[in-house]
């Protein structure tokens, strides 16, 4: 009964939830969210600069998250570059002095907090000047200093950070008359601050809370109630209709959660005051340096030449499609079967070519690319920093595995699931969560997970070697049509994204890596002598010859792995360099290539051994039977489990990322995992249609997450539903998966049209594609 109820439950779900309905729902969600965010930006009257200065929350480990945008963590070199030939003035009391020290420590971390407390403190670093001016109260002395700047008798600062109140409360014992005088003095300097704000950035720092329990007797009158009254006075007086004076409130909000850590109850702990300094640096420098992971205070960049070309091509396709008219007839559209995880392909009528089919696919692609642009280039949707916690990583992962188990079944065609199902599970699902790890997370917290995910990346490349070797070995199809189909399938989405998102090809490193290794596999198998299974049957010589070819490939890999100068010289030649350079350097490509350099040849060798054992009928692949004899199976299982546990223990003890990466190519445990997955008959016969469905769109999932699941080129997280992280990840993931599936179908549809089987038309299209790519490379080089 339980099995029957389980089966009926799955069918009930699948009856109402199809991929078509899911895509319609995702389109409606995108439209509504776009309208909501656009209206919020237009009518809300605030921008990311206001959000940066005014609101946010602490994620943990004193990581500050501004509302709706990303805070860039400035390094010393970046801060110096931004502030070169500038003068910054901090004006106020001891709390402003704290902020001053945190600010200059970003330029020079070696600065010590020394000197007289109630005096001015100058700081000069190269051609940058940052001064602290001691003005504990808002009075005539402060007004005179501000007047000197407005009248031009003193060098005017490029930015002024000013604030004071606690001394007024302390000296007048918190009397109401002092508050009235404070308001009057603020009114007296408000016009001067407005004038300064016309040519300089002026920030008024709202007063942070105090921890009343540990305040000394001389400061007991400085209560949070008084602090709030003085802040209200400052805002009401200085927040004029011109709104030129900016209010720094973020550090105050951070202090509300950490003031209990204050030593004297008045001054902030160092980690909290650093928040205010980093917020100021982002406010001043983001518009200058434009860091990709600092979306606060940044305007939308102008379209590049390549982006304009992409827009023109998409618009032209839409116009032609509208002229031709919309047709409901769709040629060779795949009908997805959610329960089985397979796609049923209706027969294609040869010679039936409807130009509206490809144009419709391009029109859909153009709308999808518009969504990509809105998510990660336009200033519409919000972005937030990545912050890793065990709960946010493992809870969704467990939930996904539960869904996979729910859709598990005994496969009638065991060979289809052999060696693929579980590998695809981890690559397509777990690999996405890898990019939630922020670079600044302490290494010991995420290196063990990182090393396990590196195994999964290597497993994908292992399958690349396994799959393509098996195809060439069994079928011997080395035709140009097959090569173009594979290359188109791998690269179509990335080439379009390079144009739309204005990123180099190597930025999406996984596609160049897989494409490169496909070319290596093809060359290895296609070059003389071409050795196929039917040729090698019954002849040990040809089997040995193939092993010698694989040995030659291994020597080729080792030669390049230990000759970095030669490797970089080869890939630095134009136009190859334009494909593999990132920020003018080939180093990233060298790192990615070297990291998993043995995975593909291991996959090829494994495929050869497996197919040989299968041909010799040495494997028991019947349902429910061990792959080998009981004795051999148990021995291999024991060794595999021990190997996998040993690797996990080693990876858990990894402390240095570079050293662990050096060891990774030699101790990867892919084979152990495959044996664990496939030797027991009961494990080999299990097949999850849920995971298999995701496996069919693995490439699209991996690439799309750069811009529409994560954000800022994977540096942050896309926020579609602000204020509710759990609901946001559910909605954004749902849309992300639907988009990836639609792109996969578009790619397959266009591949049928773009890659004809006839040699002559294919060569013409290759020539046209080559000319187009050369023009793109030339234009990208001139920008």
LINWOMO-V928374 format. One record per backbone hydrogen bond with DSSP energy under -0.5 kcal/mol. NH is the residue of the N-H (numbers start at 1). CO is the residue of the C=O. If there is no record, write none. Layout:
NH_CO ; NH_CO
This chain:
5_1 ; 6_2 ; 7_3 ; 8_4 ; 9_5 ; 10_6 ; 11_7 ; 12_8 ; 13_9 ; 14_10 ; 15_11 ; 16_12 ; 16_13 ; 17_13 ; 18_16 ; 22_18 ; 23_19 ; 24_20 ; 25_21 ; 26_22 ; 27_23 ; 28_24 ; 29_25 ; 30_26 ; 31_27 ; 32_28 ; 33_29 ; 34_30 ; 35_31 ; 36_32 ; 37_33 ; 38_34 ; 39_35 ; 40_36 ; 41_37 ; 42_38 ; 43_39 ; 44_40 ; 45_41 ; 51_47 ; 52_48 ; 53_49 ; 54_50 ; 55_51 ; 57_65 ; 59_57 ; 59_63 ; 60_63 ; 63_60 ; 64_62 ; 65_57 ; 66_64 ; 67_51 ; 67_55 ; 69_66 ; 72_70 ; 74_72 ; 79_75 ; 80_76 ; 81_77 ; 82_78 ; 83_79 ; 84_81 ; 86_83 ; 88_129 ; 89_159 ; 90_131 ; 91_89 ; 91_161 ; 92_133 ; 93_163 ; 97_93 ; 98_94 ; 99_95 ; 100_96 ; 101_97 ; 102_98 ; 103_99 ; 104_100 ; 105_101 ; 106_102 ; 106_103 ; 107_103 ; 107_104 ; 108_104 ; 111_108 ; 114_112 ; 119_116 ; 121_132 ; 123_130 ; 125_128 ; 128_125 ; 129_86 ; 130_123 ; 131_88 ; 132_121 ; 133_90 ; 133_131 ; 134_132 ; 135_92 ; 135_133 ; 139_137 ; 143_139 ; 144_140 ; 145_141 ; 146_142 ; 147_143 ; 148_144 ; 149_145 ; 150_146 ; 151_147 ; 152_148 ; 153_148 ; 154_148 ; 158_87 ; 159_87 ; 160_201 ; 161_89 ; 162_160 ; 162_203 ; 163_91 ; 167_136 ; 169_165 ; 170_166 ; 171_167 ; 172_168 ; 173_170 ; 174_169 ; 175_172 ; 178_175 ; 179_175 ; 180_176 ; 181_177 ; 182_178 ; 183_179 ; 184_180 ; 185_181 ; 186_182 ; 187_183 ; 188_184 ; 189_185 ; 190_186 ; 191_187 ; 193_189 ; 194_190 ; 195_191 ; 196_192 ; 197_193 ; 198_194 ; 198_195 ; 199_196 ; 200_196 ; 201_158 ; 202_200 ; 203_160 ; 203_201 ; 204_246 ; 205_162 ; 205_203 ; 206_204 ; 206_248 ; 211_265 ; 212_210 ; 214_211 ; 215_212 ; 219_216 ; 220_217 ; 222_219 ; 223_221 ; 227_223 ; 228_224 ; 229_225 ; 230_226 ; 231_227 ; 232_228 ; 233_229 ; 234_230 ; 235_231 ; 236_232 ; 237_233 ; 238_234 ; 239_235 ; 240_238 ; 243_240 ; 246_202 ; 248_204 ; 248_246 ; 249_53 ; 249_247 ; 250_53 ; 253_249 ; 254_250 ; 255_251 ; 256_252 ; 257_253 ; 257_254 ; 258_254 ; 259_255 ; 261_258 ; 262_259 ; 272_269 ; 273_269 ; 274_270 ; 275_271 ; 275_272 ; 276_272 ; 277_273 ; 278_274 ; 279_275 ; 280_276 ; 281_277 ; 282_278 ; 283_279 ; 284_280 ; 285_281 ; 286_282 ; 288_285 ; 289_285 ; 290_285 ; 290_286 ; 294_291 ; 296_70 ; 298_295 ; 308_304 ; 309_305 ; 310_306 ; 311_307 ; 312_308 ; 313_309 ; 314_310 ; 315_311 ; 316_312 ; 317_313 ; 318_314 ; 319_315 ; 320_316 ; 321_317 ; 322_318 ; 323_319 ; 324_320 ; 325_321 ; 333_330 ; 335_344 ; 336_334 ; 337_342 ; 338_336 ; 341_337 ; 342_337 ; 344_335 ; 344_342 ; 345_343 ; 346_344 ; 350_348 ; 352_349 ; 353_351 ; 354_352 ; 355_353 ; 357_354 ; 358_354 ; 359_355 ; 360_356 ; 361_357 ; 362_358 ; 363_359 ; 364_360 ; 365_361 ; 366_362 ; 367_363 ; 368_364 ; 369_365 ; 370_366 ; 371_367 ; 372_368 ; 373_369 ; 374_370 ; 375_371 ; 376_372 ; 377_373 ; 378_373 ; 380_374 ; 380_378 ; 381_374 ; 382_719 ; 383_68 ; 384_717 ; 386_715 ; 393_389 ; 394_390 ; 395_391 ; 397_393 ; 398_394 ; 399_395 ; 400_396 ; 401_397 ; 402_398 ; 403_399 ; 404_400 ; 405_401 ; 406_402 ; 407_403 ; 408_405 ; 409_687 ; 411_409 ; 411_685 ; 414_412 ; 416_413 ; 417_413 ; 417_414 ; 418_414 ; 420_417 ; 421_417 ; 424_420 ; 425_421 ; 426_422 ; 427_423 ; 428_424 ; 429_425 ; 430_425 ; 430_426 ; 431_426 ; 432_429 ; 433_429 ; 433_430 ; 434_430 ; 434_431 ; 435_431 ; 435_432 ; 436_433 ; 437_434 ; 441_438 ; 445_442 ; 446_442 ; 446_443 ; 447_443 ; 450_446 ; 451_447 ; 452_448 ; 453_449 ; 454_450 ; 455_451 ; 456_452 ; 457_453 ; 458_454 ; 459_455 ; 460_456 ; 461_457 ; 462_458 ; 463_459 ; 464_460 ; 465_461 ; 466_462 ; 467_463 ; 468_464 ; 469_465 ; 470_466 ; 471_467 ; 472_468 ; 473_469 ; 474_470 ; 475_471 ; 476_471 ; 476_472 ; 478_476 ; 483_479 ; 484_480 ; 485_481 ; 486_482 ; 487_483 ; 488_484 ; 489_485 ; 490_486 ; 491_487 ; 492_488 ; 495_491 ; 496_492 ; 497_493 ; 498_494 ; 499_495 ; 500_496 ; 501_497 ; 503_498 ; 507_504 ; 508_504 ; 508_505 ; 509_507 ; 511_508 ; 512_508 ; 513_509 ; 514_510 ; 515_511 ; 516_512 ; 517_513 ; 518_514 ; 519_515 ; 520_516 ; 521_517 ; 522_518 ; 523_519 ; 524_520 ; 525_521 ; 526_522 ; 527_523 ; 531_529 ; 532_530 ; 533_473 ; 536_532 ; 537_533 ; 539_536 ; 543_539 ; 544_540 ; 545_541 ; 546_542 ; 547_543 ; 548_544 ; 549_545 ; 550_546 ; 551_547 ; 552_548 ; 553_549 ; 554_550 ; 555_551 ; 556_552 ; 557_553 ; 558_554 ; 559_555 ; 560_556 ; 561_557 ; 562_558 ; 563_560 ; 567_563 ; 568_564 ; 569_565 ; 570_566 ; 571_567 ; 572_568 ; 573_570 ; 577_573 ; 578_575 ; 579_575 ; 579_576 ; 580_576 ; 581_577 ; 582_585 ; 585_582 ; 590_586 ; 591_587 ; 592_588 ; 593_589 ; 594_590 ; 595_591 ; 596_592 ; 597_594 ; 599_596 ; 600_596 ; 602_598 ; 603_599 ; 604_600 ; 605_601 ; 606_602 ; 607_603 ; 608_604 ; 609_605 ; 610_606 ; 611_607 ; 612_608 ; 613_609 ; 614_610 ; 615_611 ; 616_612 ; 617_614 ; 618_613 ; 620_627 ; 621_619 ; 624_681 ; 625_622 ; 627_679 ; 633_629 ; 634_630 ; 635_631 ; 636_632 ; 637_633 ; 638_634 ; 639_635 ; 640_636 ; 641_637 ; 642_638 ; 643_639 ; 644_640 ; 645_641 ; 646_642 ; 647_643 ; 648_644 ; 649_645 ; 650_646 ; 651_647 ; 652_648 ; 653_649 ; 653_650 ; 654_651 ; 657_655 ; 660_656 ; 661_657 ; 662_658 ; 663_659 ; 664_660 ; 665_661 ; 666_663 ; 667_663 ; 667_664 ; 668_664 ; 673_669 ; 674_670 ; 675_671 ; 676_672 ; 677_673 ; 678_674 ; 679_675 ; 684_680 ; 685_681 ; 686_683 ; 687_409 ; 689_407 ; 689_687 ; 692_688 ; 693_689 ; 694_690 ; 695_691 ; 696_692 ; 696_693 ; 697_694 ; 698_695 ; 701_697 ; 702_698 ; 703_699 ; 704_700 ; 705_701 ; 706_703 ; 707_704 ; 708_704 ; 709_705 ; 710_705 ; 711_716 ; 714_706 ; 715_711 ; 715_712 ; 716_711 ; 717_384 ; 718_709 ; 719_382 ; 720_718 ; 722_720 ; 724_721 ; 728_724 ; 729_725 ; 730_726 ; 731_727 ; 732_728 ; 733_729 ; 734_730 ; 735_731 ; 736_732 ; 737_733 ; 738_734 ; 739_735 ; 740_736 ; 741_737 ; 742_738 ; 743_739 ; 744_740 ; 745_741 ; 746_742 ; 747_743 ; 748_744 ; 749_745 ; 750_746 ; 751_747 ; 752_748 ; 753_749 ; 754_750 ; 755_751 ; 756_754 ; 762_758 ; 763_759 ; 764_760 ; 765_761 ; 766_762 ; 767_763 ; 768_764 ; 769_765 ; 770_766 ; 771_767 ; 772_768 ; 773_769 ; 774_770 ; 775_771 ; 776_772 ; 777_773 ; 778_774 ; 779_775 ; 780_776 ; 781_777 ; 782_778 ; 783_779
